[in-house]
Amino acid sequence: MSNNHRSKASNHRPNTLAAHAGYAPRDYHGFVNPPVVHASTVLFPDTQTMKKAAQPYTYGLRGTPTTQALEQALDAMEGSAGTILVPSGLAAITVPLLAFLGAGDHLLCVDSVYGPTRRFCQQMLQRTGVEVSYFHPSDDIESHMRPNTRVVFLEAPGSNTFEMLDVAAAAQKAHAGGALVMMDNTWATPLYFRPLQHGVDLSIHALTKYPAGHSDVMLGSVSATAQAYPRLREAQMALGVNAAPDDAYQTLRGLRTMPTRVERHGASALALAHWLEGHAMVARVLHPALPSFPGHDLYRRQFSGSTGLFGIVLGGMGDTEAAAFLDALELFGLGYSWGGFESLALQPDLSDRTVAHGPTDGTIIRLQIGLEDVEDLKDDLEKGFAAIARLR
Ligand SMILES: Cc1ncc(COP(=O)(O)O)c(C=O)c1O
């Protein structure tokens, strides 16, 4: 498939890129959105063209104008040379790991990684003969590198516990040891962090979250450097995964308004985080943009903004109090995922951590702050605290 990247928008700032990148209206009769192309077969004009694959599109799986518009928008925002789309955020983690690891290789992964990433490493990768080990996000990775370390996998902030790490330092050490660096960048979005500028080779997104933004699409992306892209793309095609056209369209539609939504998610989350810091039942608030958070300096040095997901530690409490709190909430839904318009809350399971264990001073509640009014969300959280008080 041709990877005819439009450079028109790539020097612009993030909001402009989100509004314009990936598709030029003149490409399709002036319509401001690309067509949704449903396709398996693409016809060739003659056998020579077919043999040389000498046309932009050759088969549905290999891409359509719709998927390409989203890929190119993400390339512009991530500063990458090529992006692949896959059917979920989790697939955006497993496809690159499969692309770059094989029997005898070592994967070094941050311990505060998204749970299903670890499950894939423990189940499928180890079964194929890949060694996997985990490091604490505050560790210098040099001491964890092995002669056969081929991939270092980062996620910042950490899933559910929100630890920050020094991305550029980790990338430099990984490269010095001959390893490639992948990073799950879902929390920050390319609006607030661009991993490739910090030495990361492959930037991963669950587009399901803020880019799609409406809790109705599942999609993932991997954006790569020029060096890493060909092997990534080859693995995607070998595995036979791409995005469905309607999902790609919906996500591009979401991307256009993502900056405004994320700004609101982030501001409301920060306002609630400050308020929760003063609450008697909250021992700590796990939010990298709070000056009290241990990784705050790393956050400020690297990220240009925060989004809507953070945690609170209910001081001295356990499962009973967490259940009372969650069951009393009315606006905050009890459900997986985040990045949609609606607020959500849950008690994460951290039982599979090996070195970055969860808090010992209480239990975590993870909050996804939606687009509702902050005062209504405060009132709802007060219902949760009141339910805990009734237990006593
Ligand atoms: C940090 C992170 N990465 C990846 C994913 C996976 O995304 P998806 O739900 O689209 O598979 C999630 C989902 O919650 C996530 O929180």
The ligand as an SDF file (V2000), in Angstrom:
LIG
                    3D

 16 16  0  0  0  0  0  0  0  0999 V2000
   -3.2550    1.8030   29.3210 C   0  0  0  0  0  0  0  0  0  0  0  0
   -4.1080    0.9360   28.4690 C   0  0  0  0  0  0  0  0  0  0  0  0
   -3.5830    0.4130   27.3550 N   0  0  0  0  0  0  0  0  0  0  0  0
   -4.2980   -0.4010   26.5500 C   0  0  0  0  0  0  0  0  0  0  0  0
   -5.6000   -0.7030   26.8460 C   0  0  0  0  0  0  0  0  0  0  0  0
   -6.3440   -1.6630   25.9470 C   0  0  0  0  0  0  0  0  0  0  0  0
   -7.2540   -1.0050   25.1420 O   0  0  0  0  0  0  0  0  0  0  0  0
   -8.5350   -1.7810   24.5700 P   0  0  0  0  0  0  0  0  0  0  0  0
   -9.5410   -1.7600   25.6670 O   0  0  0  0  0  0  0  0  0  0  0  0
   -8.9010   -0.9650   23.3780 O   0  0  0  0  0  0  0  0  0  0  0  0
   -8.0860   -3.1550   24.2010 O   0  0  0  0  0  0  0  0  0  0  0  0
   -6.2030   -0.1740   27.9760 C   0  0  0  0  0  0  0  0  0  0  0  0
   -7.6150   -0.4950   28.2910 C   0  0  0  0  0  0  0  0  0  0  0  0
   -8.1300   -0.2160   29.3410 O   0  0  0  0  0  0  0  0  0  0  0  0
   -5.4350    0.6580   28.8200 C   0  0  0  0  0  0  0  0  0  0  0  0
   -5.9550    1.1600   29.9550 O   0  0  0  0  0  0  0  0  0  0  0  0
  1  2  1  0
  2  3  1  0
  2 15  2  0
  3  4  2  0
  4  5  1  0
  5  6  1  0
  5 12  2  0
  6  7  1  0
  7  8  1  0
  8  9  2  0
  8 10  1  0
  8 11  1  0
 12 13  1  0
 12 15  1  0
 13 14  2  0
 15 16  1  0
M  END
$$$$
